[in-house]
Amino acid sequence: MQSIHLRLAVDQIKALLEISHVQLFHLKYLDPKIPGYKAEPGELKAAESAVRVLEAALQEDRLRTPSAWEAPARRGLLVRVK
């Protein structure tokens, strides 16, 4: 797998993580119930891996600067609560 290195602000990572959680929920539970849906091999695994990478980046930042870190906003039931 090819990798790309990005420089993102913590707020950008939080926003991407929130969007990713919602999209992963759709991919995992809702999309398969849509008539005509065809799963792509490895798509779910790649999406879960991407979410783990974003979570690890936030965790690393939180360990570096614990007082400046805030948890992502939890606006609905689709965002995973730890």
PDB file of N, CA, C and O in Angstrom, chain B, residues numbered from 101:
ATOM      1  N   MET B 101       0.841  -1.168   0.000  1.00  0.00           N
ATOM      2  CA  MET B 101       0.000   0.000   0.000  1.00  0.00           C
ATOM      3  C   MET B 101       0.891   1.237   0.000  1.00  0.00           C
ATOM      4  O   MET B 101       1.850   1.331   0.766  1.00  0.00           O
ATOM      5  N   GLN B 102       0.560   2.170  -0.862  1.00  0.00           N
ATOM      6  CA  GLN B 102       1.303   3.409  -0.970  1.00  0.00           C
ATOM      7  C   GLN B 102       0.888   4.344   0.159  1.00  0.00           C
ATOM      8  O   GLN B 102      -0.285   4.368   0.530  1.00  0.00           O
ATOM      9  N   SER B 103       1.818   5.112   0.711  1.00  0.00           N
ATOM     10  CA  SER B 103       1.467   6.021   1.797  1.00  0.00           C
ATOM     11  C   SER B 103       1.750   7.465   1.389  1.00  0.00           C
ATOM     12  O   SER B 103       2.620   7.740   0.562  1.00  0.00           O
ATOM     13  N   ILE B 104       1.000   8.364   1.987  1.00  0.00           N
ATOM     14  CA  ILE B 104       1.139   9.797   1.763  1.00  0.00           C
ATOM     15  C   ILE B 104       1.305  10.443   3.130  1.00  0.00           C
ATOM     16  O   ILE B 104       0.609  10.079   4.077  1.00  0.00           O
ATOM     17  N   HIS B 105       2.208  11.384   3.239  1.00  0.00           N
ATOM     18  CA  HIS B 105       2.430  12.077   4.502  1.00  0.00           C
ATOM     19  C   HIS B 105       1.773  13.452   4.424  1.00  0.00           C
ATOM     20  O   HIS B 105       2.009  14.211   3.484  1.00  0.00           O
ATOM     21  N   LEU B 106       0.950  13.761   5.417  1.00  0.00           N
ATOM     22  CA  LEU B 106       0.239  15.028   5.481  1.00  0.00           C
ATOM     23  C   LEU B 106       0.563  15.743   6.774  1.00  0.00           C
ATOM     24  O   LEU B 106       0.889  15.116   7.781  1.00  0.00           O
ATOM     25  N   ARG B 107       0.472  17.052   6.737  1.00  0.00           N
ATOM     26  CA  ARG B 107       0.584  17.847   7.953  1.00  0.00           C
ATOM     27  C   ARG B 107      -0.790  18.445   8.184  1.00  0.00           C
ATOM     28  O   ARG B 107      -1.254  19.271   7.398  1.00  0.00           O
ATOM     29  N   LEU B 108      -1.436  18.033   9.253  1.00  0.00           N
ATOM     30  CA  LEU B 108      -2.776  18.514   9.575  1.00  0.00           C
ATOM     31  C   LEU B 108      -2.793  19.087  10.983  1.00  0.00           C
ATOM     32  O   LEU B 108      -2.084  18.613  11.871  1.00  0.00           O
ATOM     33  N   ALA B 109      -3.601  20.098  11.171  1.00  0.00           N
ATOM     34  CA  ALA B 109      -3.809  20.648  12.508  1.00  0.00           C
ATOM     35  C   ALA B 109      -4.694  19.679  13.293  1.00  0.00           C
ATOM     36  O   ALA B 109      -5.421  18.873  12.712  1.00  0.00           O
ATOM     37  N   VAL B 110      -4.620  19.769  14.594  1.00  0.00           N
ATOM     38  CA  VAL B 110      -5.404  18.886  15.452  1.00  0.00           C
ATOM     39  C   VAL B 110      -6.896  19.036  15.155  1.00  0.00           C
ATOM     40  O   VAL B 110      -7.626  18.046  15.111  1.00  0.00           O
ATOM     41  N   ASP B 111      -7.346  20.277  14.951  1.00  0.00           N
ATOM     42  CA  ASP B 111      -8.763  20.493  14.639  1.00  0.00           C
ATOM     43  C   ASP B 111      -9.160  19.821  13.324  1.00  0.00           C
ATOM     44  O   ASP B 111     -10.275  19.314  13.198  1.00  0.00           O
ATOM     45  N   GLN B 112      -8.268  19.815  12.362  1.00  0.00           N
ATOM     46  CA  GLN B 112      -8.547  19.155  11.089  1.00  0.00           C
ATOM     47  C   GLN B 112      -8.657  17.646  11.277  1.00  0.00           C
ATOM     48  O   GLN B 112      -9.519  17.008  10.673  1.00  0.00           O
ATOM     49  N   ILE B 113      -7.801  17.079  12.101  1.00  0.00           N
ATOM     50  CA  ILE B 113      -7.854  15.643  12.367  1.00  0.00           C
ATOM     51  C   ILE B 113      -9.146  15.294  13.096  1.00  0.00           C
ATOM     52  O   ILE B 113      -9.777  14.282  12.791  1.00  0.00           O
ATOM     53  N   LYS B 114      -9.543  16.127  14.057  1.00  0.00           N
ATOM     54  CA  LYS B 114     -10.794  15.887  14.775  1.00  0.00           C
ATOM     55  C   LYS B 114     -11.978  15.890  13.812  1.00  0.00           C
ATOM     56  O   LYS B 114     -12.857  15.032  13.899  1.00  0.00           O
ATOM     57  N   ALA B 115     -11.998  16.852  12.897  1.00  0.00           N
ATOM     58  CA  ALA B 115     -13.093  16.936  11.926  1.00  0.00           C
ATOM     59  C   ALA B 115     -13.095  15.711  11.009  1.00  0.00           C
ATOM     60  O   ALA B 115     -14.150  15.130  10.757  1.00  0.00           O
ATOM     61  N   LEU B 116     -11.934  15.321  10.516  1.00  0.00           N
ATOM     62  CA  LEU B 116     -11.850  14.134   9.667  1.00  0.00           C
ATOM     63  C   LEU B 116     -12.267  12.874  10.414  1.00  0.00           C
ATOM     64  O   LEU B 116     -12.917  12.000   9.841  1.00  0.00           O
ATOM     65  N   LEU B 117     -11.906  12.777  11.664  1.00  0.00           N
ATOM     66  CA  LEU B 117     -12.256  11.608  12.461  1.00  0.00           C
ATOM     67  C   LEU B 117     -13.764  11.525  12.671  1.00  0.00           C
ATOM     68  O   LEU B 117     -14.347  10.445  12.583  1.00  0.00           O
ATOM     69  N   GLU B 118     -14.387  12.647  12.946  1.00  0.00           N
ATOM     70  CA  GLU B 118     -15.835  12.650  13.137  1.00  0.00           C
ATOM     71  C   GLU B 118     -16.550  12.224  11.847  1.00  0.00           C
ATOM     72  O   GLU B 118     -17.470  11.406  11.882  1.00  0.00           O
ATOM     73  N   ILE B 119     -16.127  12.776  10.728  1.00  0.00           N
ATOM     74  CA  ILE B 119     -16.716  12.412   9.434  1.00  0.00           C
ATOM     75  C   ILE B 119     -16.458  10.937   9.131  1.00  0.00           C
ATOM     76  O   ILE B 119     -17.336  10.238   8.626  1.00  0.00           O
ATOM     77  N   SER B 120     -15.266  10.477   9.437  1.00  0.00           N
ATOM     78  CA  SER B 120     -14.895   9.090   9.155  1.00  0.00           C
ATOM     79  C   SER B 120     -15.719   8.099   9.958  1.00  0.00           C
ATOM     80  O   SER B 120     -16.100   7.047   9.445  1.00  0.00           O
ATOM     81  N   HIS B 121     -15.997   8.427  11.213  1.00  0.00           N
ATOM     82  CA  HIS B 121     -16.819   7.547  12.048  1.00  0.00           C
ATOM     83  C   HIS B 121     -18.219   7.389  11.452  1.00  0.00           C
ATOM     84  O   HIS B 121     -18.758   6.284  11.398  1.00  0.00           O
ATOM     85  N   VAL B 122     -18.790   8.483  11.014  1.00  0.00           N
ATOM     86  CA  VAL B 122     -20.136   8.443  10.428  1.00  0.00           C
ATOM     87  C   VAL B 122     -20.117   7.628   9.136  1.00  0.00           C
ATOM     88  O   VAL B 122     -20.990   6.791   8.907  1.00  0.00           O
ATOM     89  N   GLN B 123     -19.117   7.879   8.297  1.00  0.00           N
ATOM     90  CA  GLN B 123     -19.030   7.173   7.022  1.00  0.00           C
ATOM     91  C   GLN B 123     -18.772   5.678   7.230  1.00  0.00           C
ATOM     92  O   GLN B 123     -19.318   4.847   6.504  1.00  0.00           O
ATOM     93  N   LEU B 124     -17.949   5.338   8.210  1.00  0.00           N
ATOM     94  CA  LEU B 124     -17.681   3.938   8.507  1.00  0.00           C
ATOM     95  C   LEU B 124     -18.954   3.231   8.965  1.00  0.00           C
ATOM     96  O   LEU B 124     -19.195   2.082   8.594  1.00  0.00           O
ATOM     97  N   PHE B 125     -19.761   3.907   9.764  1.00  0.00           N
ATOM     98  CA  PHE B 125     -21.035   3.345  10.200  1.00  0.00           C
ATOM     99  C   PHE B 125     -21.915   3.042   8.986  1.00  0.00           C
ATOM    100  O   PHE B 125     -22.510   1.969   8.896  1.00  0.00           O
ATOM    101  N   HIS B 126     -21.992   3.986   8.065  1.00  0.00           N
ATOM    102  CA  HIS B 126     -22.789   3.772   6.843  1.00  0.00           C
ATOM    103  C   HIS B 126     -22.254   2.585   6.048  1.00  0.00           C
ATOM    104  O   HIS B 126     -23.013   1.723   5.608  1.00  0.00           O
ATOM    105  N   LEU B 127     -20.949   2.557   5.873  1.00  0.00           N
ATOM    106  CA  LEU B 127     -20.319   1.499   5.088  1.00  0.00           C
ATOM    107  C   LEU B 127     -20.540   0.125   5.712  1.00  0.00           C
ATOM    108  O   LEU B 127     -20.744  -0.862   5.005  1.00  0.00           O
ATOM    109  N   LYS B 128     -20.497   0.073   7.036  1.00  0.00           N
ATOM    110  CA  LYS B 128     -20.574  -1.200   7.745  1.00  0.00           C
ATOM    111  C   LYS B 128     -22.012  -1.707   7.907  1.00  0.00           C
ATOM    112  O   LYS B 128     -22.269  -2.901   7.755  1.00  0.00           O
ATOM    113  N   TYR B 129     -22.945  -0.802   8.216  1.00  0.00           N
ATOM    114  CA  TYR B 129     -24.279  -1.250   8.592  1.00  0.00           C
ATOM    115  C   TYR B 129     -25.405  -0.860   7.627  1.00  0.00           C
ATOM    116  O   TYR B 129     -26.360  -1.620   7.464  1.00  0.00           O
ATOM    117  N   LEU B 130     -25.309   0.283   7.002  1.00  0.00           N
ATOM    118  CA  LEU B 130     -26.416   0.756   6.186  1.00  0.00           C
ATOM    119  C   LEU B 130     -26.276   0.400   4.706  1.00  0.00           C
ATOM    120  O   LEU B 130     -27.225  -0.090   4.093  1.00  0.00           O
ATOM    121  N   ASP B 131     -25.112   0.640   4.138  1.00  0.00           N
ATOM    122  CA  ASP B 131     -24.918   0.402   2.709  1.00  0.00           C
ATOM    123  C   ASP B 131     -25.224  -1.033   2.278  1.00  0.00           C
ATOM    124  O   ASP B 131     -25.835  -1.222   1.226  1.00  0.00           O
ATOM    125  N   PRO B 132     -24.829  -2.047   3.042  1.00  0.00           N
ATOM    126  CA  PRO B 132     -25.131  -3.416   2.604  1.00  0.00           C
ATOM    127  C   PRO B 132     -26.629  -3.716   2.481  1.00  0.00           C
ATOM    128  O   PRO B 132     -27.014  -4.670   1.805  1.00  0.00           O
ATOM    129  N   LYS B 133     -27.471  -2.913   3.126  1.00  0.00           N
ATOM    130  CA  LYS B 133     -28.917  -3.145   3.052  1.00  0.00           C
ATOM    131  C   LYS B 133     -29.571  -2.454   1.858  1.00  0.00           C
ATOM    132  O   LYS B 133     -30.754  -2.658   1.588  1.00  0.00           O
ATOM    133  N   ILE B 134     -28.798  -1.637   1.144  1.00  0.00           N
ATOM    134  CA  ILE B 134     -29.330  -0.937  -0.024  1.00  0.00           C
ATOM    135  C   ILE B 134     -29.380  -1.911  -1.200  1.00  0.00           C
ATOM    136  O   ILE B 134     -28.383  -2.570  -1.495  1.00  0.00           O
ATOM    137  N   PRO B 135     -30.530  -2.010  -1.876  1.00  0.00           N
ATOM    138  CA  PRO B 135     -30.626  -2.916  -3.026  1.00  0.00           C
ATOM    139  C   PRO B 135     -29.587  -2.558  -4.101  1.00  0.00           C
ATOM    140  O   PRO B 135     -29.416  -1.391  -4.452  1.00  0.00           O
ATOM    141  N   GLY B 136     -28.916  -3.560  -4.598  1.00  0.00           N
ATOM    142  CA  GLY B 136     -27.909  -3.368  -5.639  1.00  0.00           C
ATOM    143  C   GLY B 136     -26.529  -3.009  -5.125  1.00  0.00           C
ATOM    144  O   GLY B 136     -25.607  -2.816  -5.918  1.00  0.00           O
ATOM    145  N   TYR B 137     -26.371  -2.917  -3.823  1.00  0.00           N
ATOM    146  CA  TYR B 137     -25.067  -2.570  -3.257  1.00  0.00           C
ATOM    147  C   TYR B 137     -24.075  -3.697  -3.507  1.00  0.00           C
ATOM    148  O   TYR B 137     -24.372  -4.868  -3.268  1.00  0.00           O
ATOM    149  N   LYS B 138     -22.901  -3.330  -3.988  1.00  0.00           N
ATOM    150  CA  LYS B 138     -21.828  -4.306  -4.197  1.00  0.00           C
ATOM    151  C   LYS B 138     -20.611  -3.850  -3.409  1.00  0.00           C
ATOM    152  O   LYS B 138     -20.055  -2.780  -3.659  1.00  0.00           O
ATOM    153  N   ALA B 139     -20.213  -4.666  -2.467  1.00  0.00           N
ATOM    154  CA  ALA B 139     -19.051  -4.338  -1.645  1.00  0.00           C
ATOM    155  C   ALA B 139     -17.777  -4.497  -2.459  1.00  0.00           C
ATOM    156  O   ALA B 139     -17.635  -5.438  -3.240  1.00  0.00           O
ATOM    157  N   GLU B 140     -16.856  -3.566  -2.264  1.00  0.00           N
ATOM    158  CA  GLU B 140     -15.555  -3.674  -2.903  1.00  0.00           C
ATOM    159  C   GLU B 140     -14.616  -4.400  -1.942  1.00  0.00           C
ATOM    160  O   GLU B 140     -14.606  -4.105  -0.746  1.00  0.00           O
ATOM    161  N   PRO B 141     -13.832  -5.340  -2.452  1.00  0.00           N
ATOM    162  CA  PRO B 141     -12.929  -6.085  -1.572  1.00  0.00           C
ATOM    163  C   PRO B 141     -11.940  -5.147  -0.871  1.00  0.00           C
ATOM    164  O   PRO B 141     -11.289  -4.320  -1.508  1.00  0.00           O
ATOM    165  N   GLY B 142     -11.845  -5.293   0.422  1.00  0.00           N
ATOM    166  CA  GLY B 142     -10.888  -4.515   1.208  1.00  0.00           C
ATOM    167  C   GLY B 142     -11.339  -3.114   1.574  1.00  0.00           C
ATOM    168  O   GLY B 142     -10.627  -2.417   2.296  1.00  0.00           O
ATOM    169  N   GLU B 143     -12.497  -2.679   1.100  1.00  0.00           N
ATOM    170  CA  GLU B 143     -12.959  -1.323   1.366  1.00  0.00           C
ATOM    171  C   GLU B 143     -13.213  -1.087   2.862  1.00  0.00           C
ATOM    172  O   GLU B 143     -12.780  -0.074   3.411  1.00  0.00           O
ATOM    173  N   LEU B 144     -13.900  -2.001   3.508  1.00  0.00           N
ATOM    174  CA  LEU B 144     -14.197  -1.857   4.930  1.00  0.00           C
ATOM    175  C   LEU B 144     -12.917  -1.914   5.760  1.00  0.00           C
ATOM    176  O   LEU B 144     -12.748  -1.139   6.701  1.00  0.00           O
ATOM    177  N   LYS B 145     -12.033  -2.816   5.416  1.00  0.00           N
ATOM    178  CA  LYS B 145     -10.768  -2.948   6.140  1.00  0.00           C
ATOM    179  C   LYS B 145      -9.931  -1.672   6.012  1.00  0.00           C
ATOM    180  O   LYS B 145      -9.325  -1.223   6.985  1.00  0.00           O
ATOM    181  N   ALA B 146      -9.900  -1.094   4.817  1.00  0.00           N
ATOM    182  CA  ALA B 146      -9.152   0.146   4.593  1.00  0.00           C
ATOM    183  C   ALA B 146      -9.766   1.302   5.372  1.00  0.00           C
ATOM    184  O   ALA B 146      -9.043   2.127   5.932  1.00  0.00           O
ATOM    185  N   ALA B 147     -11.098   1.368   5.412  1.00  0.00           N
ATOM    186  CA  ALA B 147     -11.782   2.436   6.140  1.00  0.00           C
ATOM    187  C   ALA B 147     -11.513   2.329   7.641  1.00  0.00           C
ATOM    188  O   ALA B 147     -11.251   3.335   8.301  1.00  0.00           O
ATOM    189  N   GLU B 148     -11.577   1.118   8.173  1.00  0.00           N
ATOM    190  CA  GLU B 148     -11.301   0.920   9.597  1.00  0.00           C
ATOM    191  C   GLU B 148      -9.852   1.279   9.921  1.00  0.00           C
ATOM    192  O   GLU B 148      -9.572   1.861  10.969  1.00  0.00           O
ATOM    193  N   SER B 149      -8.944   0.935   9.029  1.00  0.00           N
ATOM    194  CA  SER B 149      -7.530   1.256   9.211  1.00  0.00           C
ATOM    195  C   SER B 149      -7.318   2.769   9.212  1.00  0.00           C
ATOM    196  O   SER B 149      -6.544   3.285  10.017  1.00  0.00           O
ATOM    197  N   ALA B 150      -7.997   3.475   8.320  1.00  0.00           N
ATOM    198  CA  ALA B 150      -7.871   4.930   8.257  1.00  0.00           C
ATOM    199  C   ALA B 150      -8.364   5.579   9.551  1.00  0.00           C
ATOM    200  O   ALA B 150      -7.750   6.524  10.046  1.00  0.00           O
ATOM    201  N   VAL B 151      -9.458   5.078  10.092  1.00  0.00           N
ATOM    202  CA  VAL B 151      -9.989   5.613  11.348  1.00  0.00           C
ATOM    203  C   VAL B 151      -8.991   5.363  12.482  1.00  0.00           C
ATOM    204  O   VAL B 151      -8.781   6.232  13.329  1.00  0.00           O
ATOM    205  N   ARG B 152      -8.389   4.198  12.495  1.00  0.00           N
ATOM    206  CA  ARG B 152      -7.390   3.899  13.539  1.00  0.00           C
ATOM    207  C   ARG B 152      -6.183   4.830  13.436  1.00  0.00           C
ATOM    208  O   ARG B 152      -5.642   5.250  14.459  1.00  0.00           O
ATOM    209  N   VAL B 153      -5.756   5.157  12.220  1.00  0.00           N
ATOM    210  CA  VAL B 153      -4.623   6.068  12.030  1.00  0.00           C
ATOM    211  C   VAL B 153      -4.964   7.458  12.559  1.00  0.00           C
ATOM    212  O   VAL B 153      -4.144   8.085  13.230  1.00  0.00           O
ATOM    213  N   LEU B 154      -6.168   7.939  12.261  1.00  0.00           N
ATOM    214  CA  LEU B 154      -6.590   9.253  12.764  1.00  0.00           C
ATOM    215  C   LEU B 154      -6.692   9.260  14.284  1.00  0.00           C
ATOM    216  O   LEU B 154      -6.282  10.222  14.934  1.00  0.00           O
ATOM    217  N   GLU B 155      -7.241   8.180  14.851  1.00  0.00           N
ATOM    218  CA  GLU B 155      -7.342   8.086  16.309  1.00  0.00           C
ATOM    219  C   GLU B 155      -5.954   8.059  16.948  1.00  0.00           C
ATOM    220  O   GLU B 155      -5.743   8.669  17.996  1.00  0.00           O
ATOM    221  N   ALA B 156      -5.012   7.358  16.328  1.00  0.00           N
ATOM    222  CA  ALA B 156      -3.645   7.287  16.855  1.00  0.00           C
ATOM    223  C   ALA B 156      -2.981   8.659  16.807  1.00  0.00           C
ATOM    224  O   ALA B 156      -2.250   9.029  17.726  1.00  0.00           O
ATOM    225  N   ALA B 157      -3.231   9.410  15.744  1.00  0.00           N
ATOM    226  CA  ALA B 157      -2.652  10.750  15.634  1.00  0.00           C
ATOM    227  C   ALA B 157      -3.186  11.657  16.728  1.00  0.00           C
ATOM    228  O   ALA B 157      -2.428  12.427  17.317  1.00  0.00           O
ATOM    229  N   LEU B 158      -4.474  11.577  17.007  1.00  0.00           N
ATOM    230  CA  LEU B 158      -5.047  12.380  18.091  1.00  0.00           C
ATOM    231  C   LEU B 158      -4.516  11.943  19.449  1.00  0.00           C
ATOM    232  O   LEU B 158      -4.228  12.779  20.305  1.00  0.00           O
ATOM    233  N   GLN B 159      -4.387  10.649  19.644  1.00  0.00           N
ATOM    234  CA  GLN B 159      -3.872  10.122  20.909  1.00  0.00           C
ATOM    235  C   GLN B 159      -2.432  10.582  21.123  1.00  0.00           C
ATOM    236  O   GLN B 159      -2.057  10.954  22.235  1.00  0.00           O
ATOM    237  N   GLU B 160      -1.628  10.559  20.069  1.00  0.00           N
ATOM    238  CA  GLU B 160      -0.233  10.993  20.165  1.00  0.00           C
ATOM    239  C   GLU B 160      -0.162  12.470  20.546  1.00  0.00           C
ATOM    240  O   GLU B 160       0.652  12.862  21.382  1.00  0.00           O
ATOM    241  N   ASP B 161      -1.012  13.279  19.935  1.00  0.00           N
ATOM    242  CA  ASP B 161      -1.031  14.703  20.266  1.00  0.00           C
ATOM    243  C   ASP B 161      -1.488  14.924  21.705  1.00  0.00           C
ATOM    244  O   ASP B 161      -0.948  15.781  22.404  1.00  0.00           O
ATOM    245  N   ARG B 162      -2.469  14.163  22.144  1.00  0.00           N
ATOM    246  CA  ARG B 162      -2.982  14.303  23.512  1.00  0.00           C
ATOM    247  C   ARG B 162      -1.905  13.952  24.531  1.00  0.00           C
ATOM    248  O   ARG B 162      -1.812  14.591  25.580  1.00  0.00           O
ATOM    249  N   LEU B 163      -1.093  12.943  24.234  1.00  0.00           N
ATOM    250  CA  LEU B 163      -0.024  12.565  25.157  1.00  0.00           C
ATOM    251  C   LEU B 163       1.074  13.624  25.202  1.00  0.00           C
ATOM    252  O   LEU B 163       1.714  13.825  26.234  1.00  0.00           O
ATOM    253  N   ARG B 164       1.284  14.303  24.065  1.00  0.00           N
ATOM    254  CA  ARG B 164       2.299  15.350  24.018  1.00  0.00           C
ATOM    255  C   ARG B 164       1.857  16.614  24.749  1.00  0.00           C
ATOM    256  O   ARG B 164       2.643  17.222  25.476  1.00  0.00           O
ATOM    257  N   THR B 165       0.597  17.009  24.557  1.00  0.00           N
ATOM    258  CA  THR B 165       0.080  18.239  25.162  1.00  0.00           C
ATOM    259  C   THR B 165      -1.281  17.959  25.788  1.00  0.00           C
ATOM    260  O   THR B 165      -2.304  18.312  25.203  1.00  0.00           O
ATOM    261  N   PRO B 166      -1.318  17.329  26.972  1.00  0.00           N
ATOM    262  CA  PRO B 166      -2.580  16.917  27.569  1.00  0.00           C
ATOM    263  C   PRO B 166      -3.522  18.061  27.922  1.00  0.00           C
ATOM    264  O   PRO B 166      -4.739  17.883  27.860  1.00  0.00           O
ATOM    265  N   SER B 167      -3.009  19.216  28.286  1.00  0.00           N
ATOM    266  CA  SER B 167      -3.903  20.298  28.702  1.00  0.00           C
ATOM    267  C   SER B 167      -4.572  20.994  27.521  1.00  0.00           C
ATOM    268  O   SER B 167      -5.649  21.569  27.686  1.00  0.00           O
ATOM    269  N   ALA B 168      -3.970  20.960  26.345  1.00  0.00           N
ATOM    270  CA  ALA B 168      -4.522  21.668  25.194  1.00  0.00           C
ATOM    271  C   ALA B 168      -5.476  20.800  24.380  1.00  0.00           C
ATOM    272  O   ALA B 168      -6.137  21.302  23.471  1.00  0.00           O
ATOM    273  N   TRP B 169      -5.559  19.518  24.687  1.00  0.00           N
ATOM    274  CA  TRP B 169      -6.374  18.606  23.873  1.00  0.00           C
ATOM    275  C   TRP B 169      -7.788  18.546  24.392  1.00  0.00           C
ATOM    276  O   TRP B 169      -8.019  18.481  25.600  1.00  0.00           O
ATOM    277  N   GLU B 170      -8.752  18.569  23.458  1.00  0.00           N
ATOM    278  CA  GLU B 170     -10.162  18.380  23.805  1.00  0.00           C
ATOM    279  C   GLU B 170     -10.710  17.251  22.960  1.00  0.00           C
ATOM    280  O   GLU B 170     -10.297  17.067  21.815  1.00  0.00           O
ATOM    281  N   ALA B 171     -11.625  16.504  23.512  1.00  0.00           N
ATOM    282  CA  ALA B 171     -12.247  15.399  22.775  1.00  0.00           C
ATOM    283  C   ALA B 171     -13.072  15.965  21.620  1.00  0.00           C
ATOM    284  O   ALA B 171     -13.580  17.081  21.724  1.00  0.00           O
ATOM    285  N   PRO B 172     -13.217  15.215  20.515  1.00  0.00           N
ATOM    286  CA  PRO B 172     -14.060  15.666  19.409  1.00  0.00           C
ATOM    287  C   PRO B 172     -15.503  15.826  19.875  1.00  0.00           C
ATOM    288  O   PRO B 172     -15.960  15.121  20.774  1.00  0.00           O
ATOM    289  N   ALA B 173     -16.202  16.749  19.259  1.00  0.00           N
ATOM    290  CA  ALA B 173     -17.600  16.984  19.616  1.00  0.00           C
ATOM    291  C   ALA B 173     -18.422  15.745  19.317  1.00  0.00           C
ATOM    292  O   ALA B 173     -18.251  15.114  18.275  1.00  0.00           O
ATOM    293  N   ARG B 174     -19.305  15.403  20.222  1.00  0.00           N
ATOM    294  CA  ARG B 174     -20.174  14.247  20.024  1.00  0.00           C
ATOM    295  C   ARG B 174     -21.562  14.769  19.735  1.00  0.00           C
ATOM    296  O   ARG B 174     -22.316  15.093  20.653  1.00  0.00           O
ATOM    297  N   ARG B 175     -21.900  14.852  18.460  1.00  0.00           N
ATOM    298  CA  ARG B 175     -23.162  15.451  18.051  1.00  0.00           C
ATOM    299  C   ARG B 175     -24.276  14.444  17.893  1.00  0.00           C
ATOM    300  O   ARG B 175     -25.442  14.831  17.820  1.00  0.00           O
ATOM    301  N   GLY B 176     -23.959  13.180  17.837  1.00  0.00           N
ATOM    302  CA  GLY B 176     -25.015  12.209  17.619  1.00  0.00           C
ATOM    303  C   GLY B 176     -24.602  10.834  18.090  1.00  0.00           C
ATOM    304  O   GLY B 176     -23.527  10.653  18.661  1.00  0.00           O
ATOM    305  N   LEU B 177     -25.454   9.883  17.847  1.00  0.00           N
ATOM    306  CA  LEU B 177     -25.199   8.517  18.292  1.00  0.00           C
ATOM    307  C   LEU B 177     -24.219   7.786  17.392  1.00  0.00           C
ATOM    308  O   LEU B 177     -23.725   6.718  17.755  1.00  0.00           O
ATOM    309  N   LEU B 178     -23.929   8.347  16.221  1.00  0.00           N
ATOM    310  CA  LEU B 178     -23.069   7.659  15.274  1.00  0.00           C
ATOM    311  C   LEU B 178     -21.585   7.820  15.605  1.00  0.00           C
ATOM    312  O   LEU B 178     -20.759   7.082  15.068  1.00  0.00           O
ATOM    313  N   VAL B 179     -21.233   8.751  16.463  1.00  0.00           N
ATOM    314  CA  VAL B 179     -19.845   8.951  16.836  1.00  0.00           C
ATOM    315  C   VAL B 179     -19.520   8.021  17.996  1.00  0.00           C
ATOM    316  O   VAL B 179     -20.238   7.996  18.996  1.00  0.00           O
ATOM    317  N   ARG B 180     -18.471   7.279  17.869  1.00  0.00           N
ATOM    318  CA  ARG B 180     -18.096   6.318  18.900  1.00  0.00           C
ATOM    319  C   ARG B 180     -17.624   7.029  20.155  1.00  0.00           C
ATOM    320  O   ARG B 180     -16.802   7.943  20.082  1.00  0.00           O
ATOM    321  N   VAL B 181     -18.127   6.627  21.279  1.00  0.00           N
ATOM    322  CA  VAL B 181     -17.750   7.185  22.573  1.00  0.00           C
ATOM    323  C   VAL B 181     -16.824   6.192  23.244  1.00  0.00           C
ATOM    324  O   VAL B 181     -17.123   5.001  23.327  1.00  0.00           O
ATOM    325  N   LYS B 182     -15.700   6.691  23.719  1.00  0.00           N
ATOM    326  CA  LYS B 182     -14.728   5.799  24.350  1.00  0.00           C
ATOM    327  C   LYS B 182     -14.908   5.791  25.831  1.00  0.00           C
ATOM    328  O   LYS B 182     -14.178   5.096  26.538  1.00  0.00           O
TER     329      LYS B 182
END
